[in-house]
Amino acid sequence: KIIFIALIGISSLESQPQINLNTADVESVLYLGSNRKQALVVGLGGSEGGNSWTSDYWKDTRDEFIDQGYAFLAIGYFGADNTPDLLDRVSIDAVYKAIKTATAHKRVDKKNIAVVGGSRGADLALLLASYYDDIDCVVSIVGSHTVFPGHTDHFTTSCWSFNGEELPFVPVNDACIPFLMEGDLRGTFEAMLLDTVAFEKAAIPIEKINGPILFLSADQDEICPSTPMAN
């Protein structure tokens, strides 16, 4: 049973309703404007965890979407209330169900869904659109072109799962150990990607995405090779 709890948020133009959607394994907060049918923008944070798009830091950006006539859904998929503690085999299905719960609202246009994600959230956005053809648009901000290990001490499981099965991932290999010990994250990722056999199995199938994709990356990214991965 889905319980809608009405709260109040303030946009830059007028009061806007804010609705907490009680969805399994996902924290999801829906922000609505005044239009009758609002295209939905879904915001996904990255490896920082929690539900970044509900924070005061992102409020102005969130409100810009609302003021322009969009509904906005902020999703936390780990490290938030009622979600897994770690980014480890996080269910893509559960995140998608939260999106579908939001589109069931009478003021949301279920035929117009865009997903915006940063870092690991970008990977999730690309995966969602690869698996579900009703995602119409993706913005990937410093995202990956493949699935990586979950954020555990052992690095032996995938970040993501689908239908109860973890997705194939590029493993931590011997070549990346020196970089990992030095705290050189970009070097670590570059060394992992030398495993071309694993990459072929773990690559995100963006050719299945049913709509446009915008890739934003950084030439001097110190965390990962985001521009080569976007290319």
Salt bridges, closest charged atoms under 4 A:
ASP63 OD2 - LYS59 NZ 2.56
ASP88 OD2 - ARG89 NH2 2.92
ASP123 OD2 - ARG120 NH1 3.15
ASP134 OD2 - LYS100 NZ 3.15
GLU190 OE2 - ARG186 NE 2.98
